[in-house]
Amino acid sequence: MPVWRLLNSGRGDGAFNMAVDETLLAHPGPRPVLRIYSWDPSAISLGHAQDPSREVDVEKCSVAGLDLVRRPT
């Protein structure tokens, strides 16, 4: 049974959180990772193939101060 690595990234904006995810995906390491994080500011996370303009009202998100990010997967 593998020993998991705990990564508590704390609070971060959408760009930071997705950059950490992309790095973990590109360099997985020898053990599985459980990553705990939160969004600051709040964010809407879309899948890699989702089109933000079809999923959400981009302008309203901007006015509300919500980050829009795309997951690498």
Protein Blocks (a to p, Z undefined) as FASTA:
>chain_A
ZZdddddebjadfklmmmmmmmmmmmnojbdcddddddddddddddfklcfklmpcfklm
mmnopacdddfZZ
